């Protein structure tokens, strides 16, 4: 028994030593002088790619804050929802921009500690908002439900719509205009996005964002198994929230 316990202790110690000696993205980022940040640029208020080829949004501000804490510059890499995971693995150190934690993504990547709870909610023309107060009310044969392909919105739609007419619209920037123009009736997306889009489009109303249709959390995509890098990102976020800086960043976009 003693020999068995000693063996286990030696194995655990060896594993710990190996983890500590393994190269970390943290060291690579500091050495390179830049933090490569993958984001789609089509998901207000988290990330938006402007005509001048620059990004703006909640996660853009957070990326710059993280880069400053690392003592490096943030370098943004534009991607899409369909290629997000692959581009992150190939080109980036972190992926940000309203990324939801999913078990499917977790098979290939790791995540920081979640920084926001943000379930799915519906958005529709204010005149029609009363019709779509529940998932059952949305999933009707006469409902034209629009969705952007490749992300959690499409997965939610395909998992939950059995009768509604599903309309795929590839441009997440103009998708809400389709509802305003009467070309679609409703969209289910993250509650934070419905609040932002209702702010941008007075014709649209967010439907029960405080009682989401599905639980979801937002976090930052990180390399698997890189404990030092994850610990740094989590500590940075913990301090950002403790000082109130996180709320200041978020509130300037959502309120």
SULFEN-V764363 format. One record per residue. N is the residue number from 1. RES is the residue in three letters. PHI is phi in whole degrees, -180 to 180 (NA if undefined). OMEGA is omega in whole degrees, -180 to 180 (* if undefined). BURIAL is # if it has 24 or more other C-alpha atoms within 12 Angstrom, else .. Layout:
<<N,RES,PHI,OMEGA,BURIAL> <N,RES,PHI,OMEGA,BURIAL>>
This chain:
<<1,UNK,NA,180,.> <2,UNK,-61,-180,.> <3,UNK,-63,-179,.> <4,UNK,-66,180,.> <5,UNK,-64,179,.> <6,UNK,-62,179,.> <7,UNK,-62,179,.> <8,UNK,-63,-180,.> <9,UNK,-63,179,.> <10,UNK,-66,179,.> <11,UNK,-64,179,.> <12,UNK,-63,180,.> <13,UNK,-65,179,.> <14,UNK,-65,179,.> <15,UNK,-65,179,.> <16,UNK,-63,180,.> <17,UNK,-64,180,.> <18,UNK,-64,-180,.> <19,UNK,-64,-178,.> <20,UNK,-71,-178,.> <21,UNK,-88,-179,.> <22,UNK,-67,179,.> <23,UNK,-63,-179,.> <24,UNK,-112,175,#> <25,UNK,-61,177,#> <26,UNK,-56,180,#> <27,UNK,-66,-179,.> <28,UNK,-65,180,.> <29,UNK,-65,-180,#> <30,UNK,-61,-179,#> <31,UNK,-67,-177,.> <32,UNK,-76,-179,.> <33,UNK,85,179,.> <34,UNK,-145,175,#> <35,UNK,-107,-179,#> <36,UNK,-84,-173,#> <37,UNK,-115,175,#> <38,UNK,-80,172,#> <39,UNK,-158,-172,#> <40,UNK,-80,-180,#> <41,UNK,75,-178,#> <42,UNK,-129,-172,#> <43,UNK,-132,175,#> <44,UNK,-67,5,#> <45,UNK,-94,-175,#> <46,UNK,-81,-179,#> <47,UNK,-155,178,#> <48,UNK,-145,-180,#> <49,UNK,-92,-173,#> <50,UNK,-88,-178,.> <51,UNK,-63,180,.> <52,UNK,-89,178,.> <53,UNK,68,175,.> <54,UNK,-113,179,.> <55,UNK,-107,171,#> <56,UNK,-145,178,#> <57,UNK,141,-178,#> <58,UNK,-56,-175,#> <59,UNK,-74,173,#> <60,UNK,-69,177,#> <61,UNK,-64,179,#> <62,UNK,-67,179,#> <63,UNK,-62,179,#> <64,UNK,-68,177,#> <65,UNK,-65,179,#> <66,UNK,-65,179,#> <67,UNK,-62,179,#> <68,UNK,-63,178,.> <69,UNK,-64,179,#> <70,UNK,-83,-177,#> <71,UNK,79,-178,.> <72,UNK,-133,177,.> <73,UNK,-101,174,.> <74,UNK,-81,177,#> <75,UNK,-122,-172,#> <76,UNK,-91,-180,#> <77,UNK,-119,-178,#> <78,UNK,-75,179,#> <79,UNK,-139,176,#> <80,UNK,-133,-179,#> <81,UNK,-65,-179,#> <82,UNK,-70,-178,.> <83,UNK,-111,-174,.> <84,UNK,-56,-176,#> <85,UNK,-64,180,#> <86,UNK,-63,179,.> <87,UNK,-66,178,#> <88,UNK,-61,-178,#> <89,UNK,-63,-174,#> <90,UNK,-94,-167,.> <91,UNK,-125,-167,.> <92,UNK,-129,176,#> <93,UNK,-96,-177,#> <94,UNK,-155,175,#> <95,UNK,-119,-177,#> <96,UNK,-136,177,#> <97,UNK,114,179,#> <98,UNK,76,-178,#> <99,UNK,-76,178,#> <100,UNK,-90,176,#> <101,UNK,-79,176,#> <102,UNK,-133,178,#> <103,UNK,-65,180,.> <104,UNK,-64,178,.> <105,UNK,-67,-177,#> <106,UNK,-66,177,.> <107,UNK,-69,-175,.> <108,UNK,-119,-175,.> <109,UNK,-136,173,#> <110,UNK,-112,180,#> <111,UNK,-135,169,#> <112,UNK,-70,172,#> <113,UNK,-60,-179,#> <114,UNK,-58,179,#> <115,UNK,-110,-179,#> <116,UNK,-154,170,#> <117,UNK,-91,-171,#> <118,UNK,-154,-178,#> <119,UNK,-78,-179,#> <120,UNK,-81,177,#> <121,UNK,-140,-179,#> <122,UNK,-97,173,#> <123,UNK,-137,-178,#> <124,UNK,-151,173,#> <125,UNK,-60,-175,#> <126,UNK,-57,180,#> <127,UNK,-66,-178,.> <128,UNK,-107,-173,#> <129,UNK,-57,-180,#> <130,UNK,-64,-179,.> <131,UNK,-78,-169,#> <132,UNK,-122,-176,#> <133,UNK,-83,180,#> <134,UNK,-149,178,#> <135,UNK,-64,179,#> <136,UNK,-63,180,.> <137,UNK,-71,178,.> <138,UNK,-72,-175,#> <139,UNK,-81,178,#> <140,UNK,-124,-177,.> <141,UNK,-57,-177,.> <142,UNK,-85,-176,.> <143,UNK,-83,174,#> <144,UNK,-99,-177,#> <145,UNK,-97,-177,#> <146,UNK,-98,-178,#> <147,UNK,-155,174,#> <148,UNK,-89,-175,#> <149,UNK,-78,168,#> <150,UNK,99,-177,#> <151,UNK,-126,-177,#> <152,UNK,-69,179,#> <153,UNK,-65,179,#> <154,UNK,-67,179,#> <155,UNK,-63,177,#> <156,UNK,-63,-178,#> <157,UNK,-62,-177,#> <158,UNK,-70,179,#> <159,UNK,-79,-170,.> <160,UNK,-115,-179,#> <161,UNK,-91,178,#> <162,UNK,-107,-176,.> <163,UNK,-124,-175,.> <164,UNK,-62,176,#> <165,UNK,-79,-177,#> <166,UNK,-95,179,#> <167,UNK,-112,177,#> <168,UNK,-91,179,#> <169,UNK,-128,-170,#> <170,UNK,-72,-176,.> <171,UNK,-102,-177,.> <172,UNK,-72,179,#> <173,UNK,-79,-176,#> <174,UNK,-99,-173,.> <175,UNK,-63,-178,#> <176,UNK,-74,175,#> <177,UNK,-65,179,#> <178,UNK,-63,178,#> <179,UNK,-73,179,#> <180,UNK,-57,-177,#> <181,UNK,-81,177,.> <182,UNK,81,179,.> <183,UNK,-86,175,.> <184,UNK,-151,-175,#> <185,UNK,-104,-171,#> <186,UNK,-157,173,#> <187,UNK,-137,173,#> <188,UNK,-108,180,#> <189,UNK,-146,-179,#> <190,UNK,-66,-176,#> <191,UNK,-56,180,#> <192,UNK,-62,180,#> <193,UNK,-71,178,#> <194,UNK,-63,178,#> <195,UNK,-65,-180,#> <196,UNK,-66,-178,#> <197,UNK,-69,175,#> <198,UNK,-67,176,#> <199,UNK,-69,-180,.> <200,UNK,-78,-177,.> <201,UNK,-120,-179,#> <202,UNK,-60,179,.> <203,UNK,-75,-175,.> <204,UNK,-106,179,#> <205,UNK,-127,172,#> <206,UNK,-76,-175,#> <207,UNK,-106,177,#> <208,UNK,49,-179,#> <209,UNK,-65,179,#> <210,UNK,-83,176,.> <211,UNK,-130,-172,.> <212,UNK,-63,180,#> <213,UNK,-76,-178,#> <214,UNK,-155,178,#> <215,UNK,-76,178,.> <216,UNK,-154,177,#> <217,UNK,-130,177,#> <218,UNK,-106,180,#> <219,UNK,-153,180,#> <220,UNK,-107,-179,#> <221,UNK,-75,-177,#> <222,UNK,-131,177,#> <223,UNK,-66,178,#> <224,UNK,-69,172,.> <225,UNK,77,-178,.> <226,UNK,-94,-175,#> <227,UNK,-64,-179,#> <228,UNK,-59,-179,#> <229,UNK,-67,179,#> <230,UNK,-62,180,#> <231,UNK,-63,179,.> <232,UNK,-64,-179,#> <233,UNK,-62,-179,#> <234,UNK,-66,179,#> <235,UNK,-67,176,.> <236,UNK,-58,-180,#> <237,UNK,-66,178,#> <238,UNK,-59,-180,.> <239,UNK,-70,179,.> <240,UNK,-62,179,.> <241,UNK,-73,-178,.> <242,UNK,-65,-179,.> <243,UNK,-87,-178,.> <244,UNK,89,-179,.> <245,UNK,-66,179,.> <246,UNK,-63,180,#> <247,UNK,-62,179,.> <248,UNK,-65,178,.> <249,UNK,-65,-177,#> <250,UNK,-66,-174,#> <251,UNK,-66,-180,.> <252,UNK,-69,178,.> <253,UNK,-100,-174,#> <254,UNK,-98,-176,.> <255,UNK,-121,*,.>>
